[in-house]
Protein backbone atom coordinates (compact mmCIF):
# COMPACT_ATOMS: atom_id res chain seq x y z
CA UNK A 1 0.00 0.00 0.00
CA UNK A 2 1.39 3.40 -0.95
CA UNK A 3 1.57 5.88 1.93
CA UNK A 4 0.00 9.22 0.99
CA UNK A 5 2.36 12.05 2.01
CA UNK A 6 0.72 15.25 3.27
CA UNK A 7 2.06 18.81 2.92
CA UNK A 8 2.88 19.39 6.60
CA UNK A 9 2.29 17.85 10.02
CA UNK A 10 -0.46 19.07 12.31
CA UNK A 11 0.25 21.98 14.68
CA UNK A 12 -0.77 19.90 17.69
CA UNK A 13 2.45 17.89 17.80
CA UNK A 14 4.49 21.06 17.73
CA UNK A 15 2.47 22.50 20.58
CA UNK A 16 2.96 19.32 22.63
CA UNK A 17 6.73 19.20 22.42
CA UNK A 18 8.56 21.68 20.19
CA UNK A 19 7.86 25.14 21.71
CA UNK A 20 11.19 25.18 23.54
CA UNK A 21 13.00 24.23 20.34
CA UNK A 22 11.43 27.19 18.53
CA UNK A 23 12.40 29.55 21.35
CA UNK A 24 16.04 28.51 21.10
CA UNK A 25 16.05 29.00 17.38
CA UNK A 26 14.98 32.63 17.70
CA UNK A 27 18.06 33.46 19.79
CA UNK A 28 20.48 32.07 17.19
CA UNK A 29 22.89 34.47 15.53
CA UNK A 30 22.36 35.38 11.92
CA UNK A 31 25.60 33.62 10.98
CA UNK A 32 24.42 30.41 12.64
CA UNK A 33 21.04 30.70 10.90
CA UNK A 34 22.80 30.99 7.56
CA UNK A 35 24.86 27.86 8.27
CA UNK A 36 21.73 25.86 9.18
CA UNK A 37 19.97 27.18 6.09
CA UNK A 38 22.88 26.08 3.87
CA UNK A 39 22.91 22.59 5.47
CA UNK A 40 19.16 22.32 4.96
CA UNK A 41 19.46 23.30 1.28
CA UNK A 42 22.19 20.69 0.79
CA UNK A 43 20.09 18.04 2.46
CA UNK A 44 17.05 19.11 0.48
CA UNK A 45 19.00 18.85 -2.78
CA UNK A 46 20.41 15.44 -1.80
CA UNK A 47 17.13 13.84 -0.81
CA UNK A 48 15.09 15.24 -3.68
CA UNK A 49 17.53 13.59 -6.11
CA UNK A 50 17.39 10.16 -4.42
CA UNK A 51 14.64 7.53 -4.45
CA UNK A 52 14.53 7.58 -0.67
CA UNK A 53 11.62 6.26 1.30
CA UNK A 54 10.82 5.35 4.88
CA UNK A 55 8.35 2.48 5.20
CA UNK A 56 6.08 1.82 8.16
CA UNK A 57 4.47 -1.32 9.62
CA UNK A 58 2.39 -2.60 12.52
CA UNK A 59 3.35 -5.73 14.47
CA UNK A 60 2.29 -7.81 17.44
CA UNK A 61 4.71 -7.53 20.36
CA UNK A 62 6.29 -10.76 21.53
CA UNK A 63 7.43 -9.27 24.84
CA UNK A 64 4.04 -8.29 26.26
CA UNK A 65 0.50 -9.52 25.74
CA UNK A 66 -2.04 -7.07 24.26
CA UNK A 67 0.73 -4.87 22.97
CA UNK A 68 1.12 -3.58 19.41
CA UNK A 69 4.30 -2.04 17.99
CA UNK A 70 4.88 0.49 15.20
CA UNK A 71 8.16 0.21 13.31
CA UNK A 72 9.76 2.09 10.45
CA UNK A 73 12.25 0.86 7.86
CA UNK A 74 14.26 3.36 5.75
CA UNK A 75 15.76 2.20 2.48
CA UNK A 76 18.71 4.57 2.90
CA UNK A 77 21.14 5.46 5.68
CA UNK A 78 20.19 8.37 7.97
CA UNK A 79 23.17 9.96 9.73
CA UNK A 80 23.30 11.52 13.19
CA UNK A 81 22.97 15.04 11.76
CA UNK A 82 19.67 14.09 10.13
CA UNK A 83 16.50 13.20 11.91
CA UNK A 84 12.89 12.36 11.34
CA UNK A 85 10.95 15.52 12.14
CA UNK A 86 7.58 13.83 12.58
CA UNK A 87 5.63 10.64 11.88
CA UNK A 88 1.86 10.74 11.70
CA UNK A 89 -0.09 7.49 11.28
CA UNK A 90 -3.61 6.11 11.76
CA UNK A 91 -4.53 2.84 13.50
CA UNK A 92 -7.86 1.20 12.76
CA UNK A 93 -9.51 -1.64 14.72
CA UNK A 94 -12.85 -3.46 14.74
CA UNK A 95 -13.71 -4.17 18.41
CA UNK A 96 -15.79 -1.38 20.05
CA UNK A 97 -14.83 -2.49 23.56
CA UNK A 98 -11.13 -1.82 23.04
CA UNK A 99 -9.37 1.23 24.45
CA UNK A 100 -5.83 2.12 23.36
CA UNK A 101 -3.03 3.52 25.51
CA UNK A 102 0.06 4.82 23.62
CA UNK A 103 3.51 4.25 25.06
CA UNK A 104 6.67 6.29 24.61
CA UNK A 105 9.61 4.53 23.00
CA UNK A 106 12.65 6.71 23.70
CA UNK A 107 13.58 8.96 22.02
CA UNK A 108 10.16 9.30 20.37
CA UNK A 109 7.48 11.48 21.94
CA UNK A 110 4.09 9.94 21.03
CA UNK A 111 0.65 11.50 21.38
CA UNK A 112 -2.85 10.57 20.29
CA UNK A 113 -4.27 13.23 17.99
CA UNK A 114 -7.77 13.49 19.39
CA UNK A 115 -9.98 10.57 20.40
CA UNK A 116 -11.06 7.46 18.47
CA UNK A 117 -13.53 8.07 15.65
CA UNK A 118 -16.17 5.54 14.58
CA UNK A 119 -16.53 5.26 10.80
CA UNK A 120 -18.19 2.49 8.77
CA UNK A 121 -17.97 0.03 11.65
CA UNK A 122 -14.30 0.69 12.42
CA UNK A 123 -12.57 2.82 15.03
CA UNK A 124 -9.85 5.20 13.85
CA UNK A 125 -7.13 6.73 16.02
CA UNK A 126 -4.46 9.10 14.71
CA UNK A 127 -1.06 9.08 16.43
CA UNK A 128 1.95 11.36 16.07
CA UNK A 129 5.52 10.49 16.99
CA UNK A 130 8.24 13.16 17.26
CA UNK A 131 11.90 12.25 17.87
CA UNK A 132 13.38 14.28 20.70
CA UNK A 133 16.94 13.84 19.44
CA UNK A 134 18.60 12.96 16.14
CA UNK A 135 18.47 9.19 15.62
CA UNK A 136 20.76 7.62 13.01
CA UNK A 137 19.23 4.73 11.06
CA UNK A 138 20.66 2.06 8.77
CA UNK A 139 19.12 1.24 5.43
CA UNK A 140 16.68 -1.72 5.36
CA UNK A 141 16.67 -2.11 9.13
CA UNK A 142 13.54 -1.92 11.30
CA UNK A 143 13.27 0.60 14.12
CA UNK A 144 10.66 0.63 16.86
CA UNK A 145 9.22 4.14 17.15
CA UNK A 146 6.08 3.67 19.25
CA UNK A 147 3.73 1.11 20.74
CA UNK A 148 0.37 0.90 22.41
CA UNK A 149 -1.42 -1.52 24.67
CA UNK A 150 -5.13 -2.21 24.42
CA UNK A 151 -7.61 -3.11 27.14
CA UNK A 152 -11.01 -4.78 27.50
CA UNK A 153 -11.08 -6.54 24.15
CA UNK A 154 -8.89 -9.56 23.46
CA UNK A 155 -9.78 -10.39 19.86
CA UNK A 156 -9.25 -7.66 17.32
CA UNK A 157 -7.77 -6.77 13.97
CA UNK A 158 -5.43 -3.75 13.98
CA UNK A 159 -4.27 -1.98 10.85
CA UNK A 160 -2.14 0.96 9.88
CA UNK A 161 -4.52 2.30 7.34
CA UNK A 162 -4.77 4.64 4.42
CA UNK A 163 -8.37 4.78 3.20
CA UNK A 164 -11.30 7.09 2.57
CA UNK A 165 -11.43 8.29 6.19
CA UNK A 166 -7.74 9.12 6.39
CA UNK A 167 -7.88 10.98 3.11
CA UNK A 168 -10.57 13.25 4.55
CA UNK A 169 -8.98 13.74 7.98
CA UNK A 170 -5.28 14.27 7.28
CA UNK A 171 -4.54 10.92 8.89
CA UNK A 172 -2.38 9.28 6.24
CA UNK A 173 1.13 8.12 7.00
CA UNK A 174 3.28 11.25 7.10
CA UNK A 175 7.07 11.10 7.22
CA UNK A 176 9.32 14.14 7.32
CA UNK A 177 13.13 14.23 7.27
CA UNK A 178 14.57 17.58 8.40
CA UNK A 179 11.46 19.27 7.08
CA UNK A 180 11.55 17.24 3.83
CA UNK A 181 8.69 14.87 3.04
CA UNK A 182 9.85 11.31 2.31
CA UNK A 183 7.49 8.83 0.70
CA UNK A 184 7.07 5.28 1.97
CA UNK A 185 4.86 2.21 1.91
CA UNK A 186 2.89 0.38 4.58
CA UNK A 187 4.92 -2.81 4.41
CA UNK A 188 3.12 -4.71 7.18
CA UNK A 189 -0.44 -3.47 7.27
CA UNK A 190 -2.27 -5.71 9.71
CA UNK A 191 -2.06 -7.49 13.05
CA UNK A 192 -4.82 -9.92 13.84
CA UNK A 193 -4.90 -10.33 17.58
CA UNK A 194 -7.12 -13.35 17.67
CA UNK A 195 -7.53 -16.78 16.09
CA UNK A 196 -5.96 -17.25 12.65
CA UNK A 197 -6.24 -20.64 11.00
CA UNK A 198 -3.20 -20.45 8.74
CA UNK A 199 -2.57 -22.86 5.87
CA UNK A 200 -1.44 -26.45 5.40
CA UNK A 201 1.32 -27.45 2.99
CA UNK A 202 2.52 -30.89 1.91
CA UNK A 203 2.46 -33.40 -0.94
CA UNK A 204 -0.69 -33.28 -3.04
CA UNK A 205 -0.64 -36.97 -4.05
CA UNK A 206 0.38 -40.28 -2.54
CA UNK A 207 0.08 -43.96 -3.44
CA UNK A 208 -2.24 -46.22 -1.46
CA UNK A 209 -0.22 -47.93 1.26
CA UNK A 210 2.22 -45.02 1.59
CA UNK A 211 2.24 -42.11 4.02
CA UNK A 212 0.84 -38.72 3.16
CA UNK A 213 4.19 -37.28 4.16
CA UNK A 214 4.31 -34.37 6.61
CA UNK A 215 1.35 -31.99 6.49
CA UNK A 216 2.61 -28.73 7.97
CA UNK A 217 0.45 -25.97 9.44
CA UNK A 218 1.93 -22.47 9.20
CA UNK A 219 0.75 -18.87 9.39
CA UNK A 220 -1.64 -19.68 12.23
CA UNK A 221 -2.25 -17.53 15.33
CA UNK A 222 -3.36 -19.59 18.29
CA UNK A 223 -3.18 -23.17 19.51
CA UNK A 224 -4.13 -26.24 17.53
CA UNK A 225 -7.36 -27.68 18.92
CA UNK A 226 -7.73 -30.62 16.52
CA UNK A 227 -6.93 -31.80 12.99
CA UNK A 228 -9.85 -32.95 10.87
CA UNK A 229 -10.23 -34.94 7.66
CA UNK A 230 -12.93 -35.87 5.21
CA UNK A 231 -12.79 -38.36 2.34
CA UNK A 232 -14.40 -37.51 -0.98
CA UNK A 233 -17.84 -36.03 -0.25
CA UNK A 234 -18.08 -37.43 3.28
CA UNK A 235 -18.39 -35.57 6.58
CA UNK A 236 -15.58 -33.98 8.56
CA UNK A 237 -14.24 -36.18 11.36
CA UNK A 238 -11.80 -35.34 14.16
CA UNK A 239 -8.37 -36.97 14.07
CA UNK A 240 -7.82 -37.99 17.67
CA UNK A 241 -4.54 -37.21 19.39
CA UNK A 242 -3.68 -34.21 17.20
CA UNK A 243 -4.23 -31.41 19.73
CA UNK A 244 -1.26 -29.04 19.71
CA UNK A 245 0.33 -30.65 16.63
CA UNK A 246 1.68 -28.37 13.90
CA UNK A 247 2.69 -31.34 11.73
CA UNK A 248 0.62 -34.43 10.97
CA UNK A 249 0.93 -37.47 8.72
CA UNK A 250 -0.93 -40.73 8.23
CA UNK A 251 -1.27 -43.73 5.92
CA UNK A 252 -4.64 -43.34 4.16
CA UNK A 253 -6.64 -46.59 4.29
CA UNK A 254 -8.45 -46.15 0.97
CA UNK A 255 -8.16 -44.44 -2.39
CA UNK A 256 -9.89 -41.13 -2.99
CA UNK A 257 -9.69 -37.40 -2.37
CA UNK A 258 -8.62 -36.62 1.19
CA UNK A 259 -9.20 -33.16 2.66
CA UNK A 260 -7.54 -31.85 5.82
CA UNK A 261 -8.07 -28.77 7.98
CA UNK A 262 -7.04 -27.60 11.45
CA UNK A 263 -9.14 -25.96 14.15
CA UNK A 264 -7.13 -23.12 15.78
CA UNK A 265 -7.98 -20.92 18.75
CA UNK A 266 -6.20 -17.92 20.27
CA UNK A 267 -6.99 -17.44 23.96
CA UNK A 268 -10.71 -16.87 24.44
CA UNK A 269 -11.24 -15.74 20.85
CA UNK A 270 -13.58 -17.78 18.66
CA UNK A 271 -11.86 -20.77 17.06
CA UNK A 272 -11.34 -20.76 13.29
CA UNK A 273 -10.31 -23.32 10.67
CA UNK A 274 -7.20 -23.32 8.55
CA UNK A 275 -7.40 -23.38 4.78
CA UNK A 276 -8.28 -26.75 3.23
CA UNK A 277 -5.55 -29.02 1.94
CA UNK A 278 -6.27 -31.83 -0.53
CA UNK A 279 -4.32 -35.02 -1.11
CA UNK A 280 -5.31 -37.39 -3.90
CA UNK A 281 -4.65 -40.95 -2.78
CA UNK A 282 -3.86 -42.99 -5.86
CA UNK A 283 -3.61 -46.74 -6.28
CA UNK A 284 -1.31 -48.77 -8.47
CA UNK A 285 -3.77 -51.19 -10.05
CA UNK A 286 -2.73 -54.32 -11.88
CA UNK A 287 -5.04 -55.10 -14.78
CA UNK A 288 -5.70 -58.74 -15.68
CA UNK A 289 -7.61 -58.38 -18.93
CA UNK A 290 -8.65 -60.59 -21.84
CA UNK A 291 -9.93 -59.66 -25.30
CA UNK A 292 -9.91 -61.22 -28.78
CA UNK A 293 -9.65 -59.74 -32.27
CA UNK A 294 -11.98 -61.28 -34.85
CA UNK A 295 -9.51 -60.94 -37.72
CA UNK A 296 -6.69 -62.88 -36.06
CA UNK A 297 -8.90 -65.42 -34.29
CA UNK A 298 -8.44 -69.13 -35.10
CA UNK A 299 -9.83 -72.01 -33.09
CA UNK A 300 -9.52 -70.76 -29.51
CA UNK A 301 -6.71 -68.25 -29.91
CA UNK A 302 -5.17 -65.77 -32.32
CA UNK A 303 -2.47 -66.00 -34.95
CA UNK A 304 0.85 -64.18 -34.72
CA UNK A 305 1.42 -63.84 -38.46
CA UNK A 306 2.42 -60.15 -38.30
CA UNK A 307 4.93 -60.93 -35.57
CA UNK A 308 6.38 -63.89 -37.41
CA UNK A 309 6.84 -61.73 -40.50
CA UNK A 310 8.53 -59.08 -38.33
CA UNK A 311 6.03 -56.43 -39.43
CA UNK A 312 4.85 -55.15 -36.04
CA UNK A 313 6.54 -51.77 -35.36
CA UNK A 314 8.84 -51.47 -32.35
CA UNK A 315 7.05 -48.27 -31.24
CA UNK A 316 3.35 -47.96 -30.48
CA UNK A 317 1.30 -47.08 -33.63
CA UNK A 318 -1.42 -44.94 -32.00
CA UNK A 319 0.22 -41.50 -32.14
CA UNK A 320 -1.73 -40.56 -35.29
CA UNK A 321 -5.39 -39.60 -35.69
CA UNK A 322 -7.92 -40.53 -34.44
CA UNK A 323 -6.17 -41.68 -31.24
CA UNK A 324 -3.48 -38.97 -31.04
CA UNK A 325 -1.81 -40.87 -28.22
CA UNK A 326 1.49 -39.29 -27.21
CA UNK A 327 2.86 -42.30 -25.32
CA UNK A 328 6.51 -43.24 -25.85
CA UNK A 329 6.13 -47.02 -25.53
CA UNK A 330 8.73 -48.85 -27.60
CA UNK A 331 10.65 -52.13 -27.40
CA UNK A 332 13.92 -53.51 -28.76
CA UNK A 333 12.05 -56.61 -29.96
CA UNK A 334 8.42 -57.68 -30.17
CA UNK A 335 7.46 -60.34 -27.58
CA UNK A 336 7.22 -63.80 -29.20
CA UNK A 337 3.52 -64.41 -28.53
CA UNK A 338 2.32 -60.89 -29.36
CA UNK A 339 -0.48 -60.52 -31.91
CA UNK A 340 -0.35 -56.71 -32.21
CA UNK A 341 -0.30 -53.44 -30.29
CA UNK A 342 -3.57 -52.31 -28.67
CA UNK A 343 -4.44 -49.11 -26.81
CA UNK A 344 -6.11 -49.13 -23.38
CA UNK A 345 -8.13 -46.12 -22.26
CA UNK A 346 -9.18 -45.80 -18.60
CA UNK A 347 -12.22 -43.65 -17.88
CA UNK A 348 -13.69 -42.64 -14.53
CA UNK A 349 -17.28 -41.42 -14.18
CA UNK A 350 -19.86 -41.01 -11.44
CA UNK A 351 -22.55 -42.65 -13.56
CA UNK A 352 -22.99 -45.80 -15.63
CA UNK A 353 -21.05 -46.73 -18.74
CA UNK A 354 -23.08 -44.37 -20.92
CA UNK A 355 -21.60 -41.45 -18.99
CA UNK A 356 -18.00 -42.64 -19.52
CA UNK A 357 -17.38 -40.40 -22.52
CA UNK A 358 -13.94 -39.51 -23.87
CA UNK A 359 -13.69 -36.47 -21.59
CA UNK A 360 -13.71 -38.89 -18.63
CA UNK A 361 -10.45 -40.44 -19.79
CA UNK A 362 -7.79 -40.27 -17.07
CA UNK A 363 -5.02 -42.36 -18.59
CA UNK A 364 -4.11 -44.34 -21.70
CA UNK A 365 -1.56 -47.06 -22.25
CA UNK A 366 -0.21 -48.87 -25.32
CA UNK A 367 0.37 -52.56 -24.62
CA UNK A 368 0.53 -55.92 -26.39
CA UNK A 369 -2.28 -58.36 -27.10
CA UNK A 370 -1.08 -61.95 -26.80
CA UNK A 371 -2.23 -64.99 -28.72
CA UNK A 372 -4.34 -66.31 -25.83
CA UNK A 373 -6.23 -63.01 -25.56
CA UNK A 374 -4.32 -61.77 -22.51
CA UNK A 375 -3.07 -58.18 -22.41
CA UNK A 376 0.52 -57.67 -21.33
CA UNK A 377 2.82 -54.75 -20.70
CA UNK A 378 5.52 -54.01 -23.27
CA UNK A 379 7.81 -56.70 -21.82
CA UNK A 380 5.23 -59.29 -22.90
CA UNK A 381 5.25 -60.84 -19.43
CA UNK A 382 3.82 -58.49 -16.81
CA UNK A 383 0.22 -57.38 -16.56
CA UNK A 384 -0.12 -53.62 -17.17
CA UNK A 385 -0.14 -51.47 -14.03
CA UNK A 386 -1.65 -48.01 -13.82
CA UNK A 387 -1.71 -45.47 -10.98
CA UNK A 388 -5.26 -44.12 -10.65
CA UNK A 389 -7.53 -42.34 -8.20
CA UNK A 390 -10.74 -44.31 -7.97
CA UNK A 391 -13.38 -42.36 -6.11
CA UNK A 392 -15.91 -43.15 -8.88
CA UNK A 393 -16.66 -45.88 -11.40
CA UNK A 394 -13.89 -47.18 -13.64
CA UNK A 395 -14.51 -48.23 -17.25
CA UNK A 396 -11.97 -49.73 -19.66
CA UNK A 397 -11.83 -49.08 -23.40
CA UNK A 398 -9.83 -51.26 -25.81
CA UNK A 399 -8.76 -49.82 -29.17
CA UNK A 400 -7.25 -51.67 -32.12
CA UNK A 401 -6.20 -49.99 -35.35
CA UNK A 402 -8.71 -51.86 -37.60
CA UNK A 403 -11.29 -53.38 -35.22
CA UNK A 404 -14.24 -51.63 -33.60
CA UNK A 405 -13.34 -50.40 -30.12
CA UNK A 406 -15.15 -51.80 -27.06
CA UNK A 407 -15.82 -50.55 -23.54
CA UNK A 408 -16.54 -52.61 -20.44
CA UNK A 409 -20.28 -52.68 -19.82
CA UNK A 410 -19.78 -52.43 -16.07
CA UNK A 411 -17.21 -51.02 -13.71
CA UNK A 412 -14.98 -53.94 -12.71
CA UNK A 413 -14.18 -54.31 -9.00
CA UNK A 414 -10.70 -53.72 -7.61
CA UNK A 415 -9.69 -56.62 -5.38
CA UNK A 416 -6.47 -56.15 -3.40
CA UNK A 417 -5.15 -53.85 -6.10
CA UNK A 418 -6.08 -56.19 -8.96
CA UNK A 419 -8.68 -55.54 -11.64
CA UNK A 420 -10.01 -58.56 -13.55
CA UNK A 421 -12.08 -58.18 -16.71
CA UNK A 422 -12.71 -60.64 -19.54
CA UNK A 423 -14.26 -58.88 -22.54
CA UNK A 424 -14.66 -62.22 -24.35
CA UNK A 425 -16.73 -63.97 -21.70
CA UNK A 426 -20.20 -63.22 -23.10
CA UNK A 427 -22.12 -60.68 -25.15
CA UNK A 428 -22.98 -58.52 -22.13
CA UNK A 429 -19.35 -57.81 -21.29
CA UNK A 430 -19.25 -54.79 -23.59
CA UNK A 431 -21.63 -51.89 -24.10
CA UNK A 432 -24.00 -52.74 -26.93
CA UNK A 433 -24.00 -56.49 -26.41
CA UNK A 434 -24.12 -58.34 -29.74
CA UNK A 435 -24.08 -54.98 -31.52
CA UNK A 436 -20.80 -54.01 -29.82
CA UNK A 437 -18.86 -57.25 -30.46
CA UNK A 438 -19.58 -60.67 -31.96
CA UNK A 439 -19.37 -64.37 -31.17
CA UNK A 440 -16.17 -65.92 -32.54
CA UNK A 441 -16.65 -69.41 -31.14
CA UNK A 442 -18.88 -71.00 -28.50
CA UNK A 443 -18.34 -68.97 -25.31
CA UNK A 444 -15.85 -66.60 -26.95
CA UNK A 445 -16.71 -63.09 -28.08
CA UNK A 446 -14.37 -60.65 -29.80
CA UNK A 447 -13.86 -57.22 -31.33
CA UNK A 448 -15.34 -56.79 -34.82
CA UNK A 449 -12.93 -56.48 -37.77
CA UNK A 450 -13.28 -54.11 -40.74
CA UNK A 451 -12.81 -50.54 -39.45
CA UNK A 452 -9.87 -49.59 -41.68
CA UNK A 453 -9.99 -45.85 -40.97
CA UNK A 454 -10.76 -46.27 -37.25
CA UNK A 455 -13.72 -43.90 -37.34
CA UNK A 456 -15.91 -46.31 -35.35
CA UNK A 457 -17.97 -47.43 -38.37
CA UNK A 458 -17.62 -50.24 -40.91
CA UNK A 459 -18.95 -48.94 -44.19
CA UNK A 460 -18.20 -48.34 -47.86
CA UNK A 461 -15.43 -45.90 -46.98
CA UNK A 462 -13.40 -48.74 -45.45
CA UNK A 463 -13.82 -50.72 -48.64
CA UNK A 464 -13.34 -48.07 -51.31
CA UNK A 465 -10.65 -45.86 -49.83
CA UNK A 466 -8.67 -48.44 -47.85
CA UNK A 467 -9.16 -52.08 -48.87
CA UNK A 468 -9.69 -51.36 -52.57
CA UNK A 469 -6.86 -48.80 -52.66
CA UNK A 470 -4.35 -51.19 -51.05
CA UNK A 471 -5.59 -54.55 -52.34
CA UNK A 472 -2.69 -56.83 -53.23
CA UNK A 473 -0.22 -55.06 -50.96
CA UNK A 474 1.67 -56.88 -48.22
CA UNK A 475 2.67 -55.37 -44.90
CA UNK A 476 1.45 -53.76 -41.70
CA UNK A 477 -1.66 -52.14 -43.12
CA UNK A 478 -5.03 -51.11 -41.66
CA UNK A 479 -6.88 -52.81 -44.54
CA UNK A 480 -5.39 -56.16 -43.50
CA UNK A 481 -8.32 -57.20 -41.30
CA UNK A 482 -7.13 -60.82 -40.92
CA UNK A 483 -3.72 -59.63 -39.64
CA UNK A 484 -1.90 -62.05 -41.94
CA UNK A 485 0.07 -59.28 -43.73
CA UNK A 486 -1.91 -59.80 -46.96
CA UNK A 487 -4.60 -57.42 -48.24
CA UNK A 488 -6.77 -59.73 -50.32
CA UNK A 489 -10.30 -61.01 -50.89
CA UNK A 490 -10.37 -62.73 -47.51
CA UNK A 491 -10.31 -59.33 -45.82
CA UNK A 492 -13.19 -58.17 -47.98
CA UNK A 493 -15.36 -61.28 -48.06
CA UNK A 494 -14.91 -62.54 -44.50
CA UNK A 495 -14.84 -59.23 -42.66
CA UNK A 496 -15.85 -56.14 -44.66
CA UNK A 497 -19.04 -57.51 -46.20
CA UNK A 498 -20.36 -59.46 -43.17
CA UNK A 499 -19.61 -56.61 -40.74
CA UNK A 500 -20.80 -53.67 -42.85
CA UNK A 501 -23.17 -51.52 -40.78
CA UNK A 502 -21.63 -52.35 -37.39
CA UNK A 503 -20.42 -49.41 -35.30
CA UNK A 504 -18.51 -48.98 -32.06
CA UNK A 505 -20.67 -48.38 -29.00
CA UNK A 506 -17.95 -46.60 -27.04
CA UNK A 507 -19.39 -43.24 -25.87
Order of alpha helices (4+ residues) and beta strands (2+ residues): alpha-alpha-alpha-beta-beta-beta-beta-beta-beta-beta-beta-beta-alpha-beta-beta-beta-beta-beta-beta-beta-beta-beta-beta-beta-beta-beta-beta-beta-alpha-beta-beta-beta-beta-beta-beta-beta-beta-beta-beta
